[in-house]
């Protein structure tokens, strides 16, 4: 039997997780999640299920009329017993609450996502006339305060990669494994900084996804679409050096095709890459919180500054909507607009004509035009 791709393995994992959540949720919820089968990715459905589960937990814990309920007791008609005030209280609740003795907090964007999930949930049952009204539409979406994009400056990128290669500023403990893994680490991080791919796309790469004939990799994008991303000479060299070492590795069964292998001979996971980036980023800056996504932002910034083409950046980064790209790089777009403010000249050329250059131009301009200029 052929080895399943990383995406196939992840989808199986997500489907199992969704089934576990559906076993916990009220039975009528299965109908809603079945309706999402072909228009939402497995990971998205899990996020929705987690949010809906959290909503029912809130109702049991905080709304007196449901205090005697168990999760499975809820019926569709119970959704009509909730009003806009309850939804507002829910949004306030998710900002800070306790679970298993721990404080759980949610950002503005997380609260917005939870309300979006709840609206979709209610909309489904209203559309099929299982319930008669949707209280979530009475509540305004949480306002999102945009944060500045954190990215690495060119000198930081250079130092970052130098430290990956040399082990400079690593602790004694970190240096113990550095020599063995530095070629892999350099290839992986050079690839991310040189292409802007997502960390999930990176760990999902198989060896045969790398095409050196065309200097490109095949990635499965967020949402499941397939795309080719091209890389430059620095990435090519780092990948070739790593693949020479990769030939001598014997991965565990089921991980034979994975491009990036852990010290335990398994495909690297997202969490491992996050820790890898954190380790090397701390050798460069302790002020900026550098994550794999910040490497993506760094690449997007550099590409836009060099190309001045927001549509190219959107395509390379895999954004379906250019407005997503524009939103993330609005600061740079605005700076370029500011820099261009003096490109178009209005009266400068005419001032030159009236000034010292007039004698030089007299032989090229008709006497009638010269007379008009002198009379101005």
Residue pairs with C-beta under 8 A, 6 or more apart in sequence:
3 254
3 256
3 257
4 12
4 254
5 204
5 206
5 220
5 257
6 203
6 204
6 205
6 206
6 220
6 258
6 267
7 204
7 220
7 224
10 42
10 43
10 204
11 42
14 42
14 43
14 45
14 46
15 42
17 46
18 33
18 42
18 45
18 46
18 49
21 46
21 49
21 50
21 53
22 29
22 30
22 33
22 49
24 53
24 71
25 49
25 52
25 53
25 56
25 71
26 56
26 71
26 72
26 73
26 74
26 75
27 72
28 74
28 75
28 76
29 49
29 52
32 121
32 124
32 125
33 45
33 48
33 49
35 124
36 44
36 45
36 48
40 48
41 222
41 223
41 224
47 113
47 117
48 117
48 120
48 121
51 113
51 114
51 117
51 118
52 117
52 118
52 121
53 71
54 94
54 114
55 90
55 114
55 118
56 71
56 74
57 71
58 90
58 93
58 94
59 66
59 69
59 74
59 82
59 86
60 66
60 67
60 69
60 70
60 71
61 67
62 89
62 90
62 93
63 82
63 86
65 81
66 74
66 78
76 125
76 130
76 131
77 131
79 122
79 125
79 131
80 131
80 132
80 133
82 135
83 135
83 138
84 135
84 136
84 138
84 139
86 135
87 115
87 118
87 135
87 136
87 138
87 139
88 139
90 118
91 111
91 114
91 115
91 139
91 142
94 106
94 110
94 111
94 114
95 105
95 106
95 111
96 103
96 104
96 105
97 103
97 104
98 104
106 114
108 142
108 143
108 144
108 145
109 144
111 142
112 141
112 142
112 144
115 136
115 139
115 141
115 142
116 141
118 136
119 134
119 136
119 137
122 131
122 134
122 135
122 136
123 134
125 131
126 132
126 133
126 134
148 331
149 297
149 301
149 328
149 329
149 331
150 288
150 289
150 290
150 294
150 297
151 294
151 297
151 298
151 301
152 160
152 284
152 285
152 288
152 290
152 294
152 295
152 298
154 302
156 284
156 285
157 193
157 298
159 283
159 284
160 189
160 193
160 280
160 281
160 283
160 284
161 186
161 189
161 190
161 193
162 168
163 169
163 170
163 280
163 283
163 284
164 182
164 185
164 186
164 189
164 280
165 182
165 186
167 174
167 175
167 178
167 179
167 182
168 283
169 283
170 178
170 279
170 283
174 279
177 263
180 263
181 263
183 241
183 242
183 245
184 242
184 245
184 246
184 260
184 261
185 276
185 280
186 238
186 241
186 242
187 238
187 239
187 241
187 242
187 260
188 202
188 242
188 260
188 268
188 273
188 276
189 276
189 277
189 280
189 295
190 234
190 235
190 238
190 239
191 197
191 202
191 217
191 231
191 235
191 238
191 239
192 199
192 202
192 292
192 295
192 296
192 299
193 295
193 298
193 299
194 231
194 232
194 234
194 235
194 299
195 217
195 229
195 230
195 231
195 235
195 299
195 316
196 229
196 295
196 296
196 299
196 300
196 303
196 316
196 317
197 217
197 219
197 229
197 296
198 222
198 292
198 293
198 296
198 318
199 270
199 273
199 274
199 292
199 293
200 222
200 270
201 219
201 220
201 221
201 222
201 318
202 260
202 273
202 292
203 260
203 267
203 268
203 269
203 270
203 272
203 273
204 219
204 220
205 217
205 219
205 258
205 259
205 260
206 257
206 258
206 259
207 243
207 246
207 257
207 258
207 259
208 257
209 217
209 218
209 219
209 259
210 217
210 239
210 243
210 259
211 217
211 218
211 228
212 236
212 239
212 240
214 228
214 230
215 230
215 231
215 232
215 236
216 228
216 229
216 230
216 231
217 228
217 229
217 231
218 226
218 227
218 228
219 226
219 227
219 228
219 229
219 318
220 226
221 227
221 318
222 318
223 320
227 318
229 316
231 239
246 259
246 261
249 261
249 265
250 265
251 258
251 261
251 265
251 266
251 267
252 264
252 265
252 266
255 261
255 265
255 266
255 267
258 266
258 267
258 268
260 267
260 268
261 267
261 268
262 268
262 269
262 272
270 292
273 292
274 291
274 292
277 290
277 291
277 292
277 294
277 295
278 290
278 291
281 288
281 290
284 290
288 294
296 317
297 328
299 317
300 313
300 317
300 325
300 328
300 329
301 329
301 332
303 312
303 313
303 316
304 310
304 313
304 329
304 332
304 333
305 332
307 313
308 336
310 322
310 325
310 326
310 329
310 333
311 322
313 319
313 325
313 329
314 321
314 322
314 324
314 325
317 325
319 325
326 333
353 361
353 373
354 373
354 376
358 370
358 373
362 370
365 373
